[in-house]
Amino acid sequence: MSLHTWSTRWLKTSLTLLIMVMICSVVLFLDLLAGRTADESNPTINQVRLKVNPLLLELEQNRHRLRDPVIRDKLRSAAIDKNIQFSYVGLDGVILLSSASSSEGTQVNLRSALHYNLKDALQLADGDDSLGIAFPIMDGPGGSQIGNAIFTVPKSLVFAQQPVTFPLFILGSLIIISLMLMLLLIIMTRRVRERMLTPVNQLKQHAELILKGQYDEQIQYNRNDEMGGLYAMLDLMRTEIMHLSEQRIRQEKAQKELITNISHELKTPITTVKAYIEAISEGLCADEETLMEYMEIMRTHTDKTARLVEDLLVHALQELGQISVEPREVYSRAVFENMLRPIRHIVRINGLTYEESEVIPNVLIRMDPVRIEQVVSNLVSNALKHTAPGDYIRIRAELDSGQFKLTIADSGQGIRAQDMPFVFERYFRGSSSLSSGIHEGTGLGLSICKSIIEAHGGQISFSSKVGQGTLFQFSLPIC
């Protein structure tokens, strides 16, 4: 189930429950109101007693002075104030005092006039708005009955008027709370859509573009919240994927160029060797000196071919992370003297001055002589590419801080500043001459050197200045 569908169903369910709560509240209120209405239809004499009690008390207290005009006027005024009518009837049925003075002294039928029971009084009143209720007048708290007081009161007085303010307040509160919850649900759903559903859909679109290889569109989000952090991480991932894709494209292009260059560089020496072999086979070598010259040329081109094949093999192993280095403990002087001896001859053949260490330190080093010789050969070959007849190549060996250091310096054209950061990068080829800009080599030599030295636990570095030469130096830890 999608997040949008889930949130929509959740909102509908919540609203339905709120509406049910509101309906139940209204029904409960109506039921309570109906119950109160039913209670109002049940008459009660309590309100009547409260209203007539002051007059009853006055009549009992002044029962011996009822003939006094002042007392009579006082009782009539009290009845007028309370909006009721009364008649004080003796036990013989004669009206002794009344709010209507014209009825005093008349005879009433006690059987039909006296109604102590509220139900009987209501039946007698029938459709009238008032009813007559009788209360006995006693001769003191423990005395006998001396008469009756008949009060005429409004019929509404016997029906209790109970307020409905509190139920209305409860109902109103429930309705307001339900409406507020409904509003909050709607706002929350809108926020979920704006801050979650819409951004997630946008992220999906960006992910689809990345999957299609379209990395140029930047992923942006305006808010600094959790979703903003997710957007930032996805944009960082997009940038990284774009960088890796560009790097892969450059690497594939460089590998194609590498194959082309190696094919070209292999073709030249092989063709040369083949030509000299054919010349020897056809008997074009008139003497042994010419034959030896041909053999030397063939050996030079064969070495070049072997070096290219070795570089290609090491490159393949480097790609797989499996450069074959088999270190063993050897003494440095004998190993490096054997390495540098043929280099002296090659440098001088190319018309350069060769300067070497007077003494090579004789220390125990754990190294692979074959691989280290490959490093030295690559560094010297690189120096030969960037020097001209009359320049020099200097090789120095020394001990420094527990390290065996070998320095190969030349007085050639140097390395341009813009090329320096990429010297040890695979496939990178600097220009062989500052003027021509012609690129030579495979671009693997220095990268292979760095990998071999690091595999021995050593370090390699360089310094250069245009027009003044270049210095490469590598160090190996001694045992």
N, C-alpha and C positions, 0 to 999 in steps of 0.2 A: 504494500500500500504506500503510495507516495505521500510526502509530507503535506502537500496541498490538500489531498483528499482527506487525510487524517485530521488536519486542523479544521476543515469545513465540517466534517461529521462531529467533531468535538464541540464546535460552536453551536451547531444545530441541537445537539443533545443537551448542552448546558442551557440554551434558551428555552427549550421545551420544559426542562425541570423548573426553571424560574417561573415560567408561565403557570405550571401546575401549582407551584407554591402560592402564587398570587390568587389563583382560582380557589385553592383550599382556604386561604385566608379570608376571601370574600364570603365563601360558604359558611365558614365558622362564625364570621361576624353576623351574617344574616340569621344563623341559627341562634346565636346569643341574643340578638335583637328580638327574635320571635319569642324566645323564652322570657325576656323581660316584659314583652307585651302581654304574654299570658299571665305573668305575675301581677301586672296592673289590673287585670280583670278580676282578681281576687280581692274583695273588699277587706279593709282592716279598720278597727275602731281606735287605733293608737293615736292617729292624728286628731280625731274628735276629742279624745280624752285630754290631750295636750291643750286643745283650744278652750275647752269648757272648764277645766280644773280650777282656774282662778275664780270663776263665778260660783262654782260649787263650794269652794273654800269660804267665800264671802257669805254665801247663804247659810252655811253651817255656823260660822262665827257670829253672825248677826241674826240668828233665828229668833231671839227674844226681842229684837228691836226692829222687826220688819215693818212696824207701823210708823216708824220715824220717817218723815218725808226726806230727810237728808240721806238716810241709808237707802231708801227706795230710789232716789234720783241717782245715787252713786252706782247702784247695781244696773240701772237702766243705761247709764253712760258707758259703763264697762261693756255691756252687751253691744251697744252701738259701735264702740271702738273695735270690737272683735267681729263685727258684721254677722252677729247671730241673734236669734230671737229665743226668748225663754219664757216659761210659765212655771211659777212655784205653786204646786197643788197640794193641798192638805190630804190627810188620809180619808177625809169624807168626800173628796172629789171637788171641793170648792177651790177656785183659783185665788190664792192669797196675794200673789204679786206676779206681774207680767210686764214684759217690755212694751206690750200694747195695753195701756191702762184701761181701755174700754172693756177689756175682757175680764177684768178683776171682779170677783164676787160671783161669777157665773159658775154653773155646775157642769162638770165633764164626766163622761162615762169612763171610769178608771179601767175597765176591762178593754175597751177599744182604744183608749188614748195612751196607755202605758205600754211601751215596747222596749224592754231591756235588751232584747236580742236584735243584733244588727241585721240578720237575715230577714226577720219579720218586718223590721222597719223598711227595708228595701222593697219587699213585696207590697207593702201598703203604699209606698211612694209611687211605685210603678213607673209611669212616664214623667213624673215631676222632677224638677231640678233640685229639689230640697227634700229632706226627710226629717222625721221627728224621732228622737232617741231620748229615753227616760233614764234618769239616774236617781237612786234613793238618797234622801237627806237624813243623816243620822244625828242623834242627840249626843254629841260628843263621841270620842274614840270608842268607848265601850258601851254606848247607850243604844237605845232602840230607834227604830225608824219613826221619824215624825212627819215625813212628807216625801214628795217627789218633785224633781226638776225635769221639765220636758223642754229639750233644746231642739230648735229647728236650724239645721246646718245645711250647707250646700252638699249635694251628693258627691261632687268631685273630691271632697275632703276625705271620704272613706276609701278612695283609690290612691295608692301610693304612687307618686310620680318619681320613678328612679332615673337618674341621669345616665346618658349613654356616651358621655365625654371620653371616659377611659377606653372603652372598646373602639371608639372612633380613632383615638390616638394610636392604639395598637395597630389597627388596620392601616392607618395612614403611614405609620412607621414601616410596616412590612412592605407596603407598596413602594415607598420611597427607596428602601434598601434594595428591593428587587430591581427597580429601575436603574439604580446606581450600579448594581452588579451586571445588569444587562449592558449598560453603557461601557463599563470596564471590559467586559468580554469582547464587545465590538472593537474597542480601541486596541485591546491586546491582539486580537486577530489581525487587525490592520497593521500593527507593528510587526507581527510575525511575518506577514506577507512582505512588508517593506524591507525589513532588516534580516530576513532569513530566506524566504522562498525566492524573492527576486534576485538577491546576491548569489544564491546557490545555482539558479538557472544561468546567471551570467558566468559563473565559474565553469559550469558545464560547457557553455559555448566556447570559452577560452581553452578548456581542455581539449575540445574537439579540434580547434585550430592548431593547437600544439601537436595533436595526434596526426594531423594532416601535413605537418612540417612547416606551418606558418608561424614563425616565432617573432615577427616584427611588431605585432600589436601589443602595446603595454597594458598590463593588468592593473587597474587603479580602483581604489575604494576610498570614499571621502571620510568615513568615520574611523575614529581611533578606538576600536573595540576588538572583540575576539574575531569577528568576521574580517575586520581590517587586517589583523595579524595573519589570518589565513590567506587573504589576498596577497599580502606582502610576501609570504613564503612561496606561494604559487608563482608570483612574478619573478622571485629569485630563482626558482626552479626553471622557469621559462628562459631566463637569461643564461643559466648554466647549460641547459640543453642546447640553446642557440650557439653558445660558445663551443660546446663539444661537437656540435654538428659542423660548425665552420672549421674546427680543428680537424675533424675527420675528413672533410672535403680537401683541406690543404694537405693532409697526410696522404690521401689517395692520389692527389695530383703529384705530390713529391715522390711517391713510390713509383708512379708511372714514369716521371722524369728520371728517377734512379735507374729503373730498368732500361730506359732508353740510353742513358749515359754509359751504364756498365756494358750494355751491348755494343755501343760504339767503341768504348775503350778496350774491350776485349777483342773486337774485330781487328783493330789496327795491329796489335802485337802478333796475333795469330796469323794474320795475313803476311806480316813481315817474316815471321819464322818459317811459314810455308814457302815463301819466295826464296829464302836462303837455302832451305832444304832442297828445293828443286834445282837451285843453282849448283849445289854440291853434287846432287845426283847426276846432273848433266855434265859434270867434270869441268866446271868453269873455274875451279880453284887450281891455279897453276902451281902453287907451291904451298908448303906447310904454313907459312906466315899468313897467307891469305885465308887459309882454312881456319886458323886459330882466330883471325879477326872475325870471320863469319860466325864462328862458334861463340865468341864473346858477345856479338850483337844478339844472337839467338838466346843466349843465357840472360841478357838484360831484359829482353822482351818476355822471356818465360817467367822471370822473377816478377815483372810487372803484372803479368796475367795471374800468377799465383797470389800476389798481394791483393788484387781485385777480388779474386774468388774467396780469399780468406776474409776480407772485409765484408763481403756479401754473406758469408756463413755466420760471422760474428753478429752482423746486423739481424739476421734471422733469429739467432739465439737470444739477442737482446730484446727483440719483439716478444719472444716467448718467456722472457725473464729467466733464461737458462744459459747464461754465458758460462762456458766451460773454463773454470779456473781451478787448477790443481796445485796449490802452493806446497812447497817443501822447504826445509831449512837448507840454505846455501850460504857460502861466504861471498860477500859482495864483490871483492876485487877481481877474482878470477872470472865471475859471470859477466861483469860489465866490461872487462877488458876484451873478452870474446865478442861482446855485442858491438863495441865501438870500433874494433879493428877494421871491419869492412866499410864502415861509414866513412872513415878517414879517406879511403881510396875513392869512394863515390863523390865526396865533397870536392876533392881536388880535381877529379876528372871534369867536373862542371865549372872549373875555373874559379873556385872560391878558396879563400884562406880558411884553414881548419885549425882551431885552437882547442886543446884538450887539457884536462886536469893532469898535473904532474904526477900526483899520487891519488889513487882512488882508495877511500877508507875501506879497510878490510874488517867488516862486522858481519855477524850472523843475521840473516834476514830470512823471513818466511815468505817465499814468493814463488810464482810460476814463471820461470825464466822465459818460456816461449811467449807468454802473453806480454811480459814486460818488454821483451825484445820487439814485439809488435807495436807497443806504445812508442818506444824510442824511434823505431823505423818510421812510424806515422808522423811524429813530431819533426824529424829531420826532413822527411819528404815534404811536409808542409812548409818548412823553412826554405827548401830548394825552389818551391813554386814561387816564392815571393822575394827571391834575391836574384841578383844579376852578377855576371863575372866581375870580380874585383871586390865583392862583398866578403864578409866572413861569417862563419858559423862557429860559435864557441860552446863547448860542453864542459860543465864543471860538476864534480861530485863532492859532497861534503856531509858532515854530521852536524845536526842542529836540534837541540832539545829532544834527544832520544830518537830522532828521525834521520833516515838516510835520504838526502835530497839530491836530485839530479836536475841541473838547469841546462836548457838548450836555448841559446840566444843567437840572434842573427842581426845583421845591419841592413836588412832589406827595406822594402817600402812601408812596412808596418800595416796595422789594421785600422780601418776607418772607425771613427767614434760611433757612427750609427750601426756598425756591424758588431761591435763588442758584446752587446747583451745576448747575441745569438750564436756566438762562436762554438759553444758546446751543444747546440741544438742539432738534432738529426736532420739531414737533408739540406742544411744551410751551407751555401757555398759563397764565400766572399769573392770579390773580383781579384783576378790575378794581377791586374795592373790598373793603376789609378786612371790612366788615360783611356785604355781600350775598353775596360769593363767586361772583358771576356771571362766567363766562369769556367773553371776546370775542376775535375775531380767529381767524386760521388756525394760529397757532403756528409760522409759517414766517419771519416778518420778521427776527428777530434771527439765526436760523441762516443766512439768505441774506446778511445783512450780514457775518457772520464769514467766509463762504466768499468773498465778493467782495474783502474787505480782504486776506485771506490770498493770494488770487490775484494781488494787486498787490504782494505781498512785505511787506505791513504787518502791524500788530497792532491788535486791538480789545480793550478792557477796560471794566470798569464798577465803580462803588462805590455803595452805597446804604445808607440807614438808614430804617427804618420811621417814617413821620410826618415825615421831614425831606427827602425827595426822593432823586433818583437822578442819577448822573453817568455818561454814556457818553463814551468817548474813543477815537479811532482815529488811527493815525499812518501816513504814507506816506513812503517814502524819496524824497529829492530827488535830482535829477541832479547 
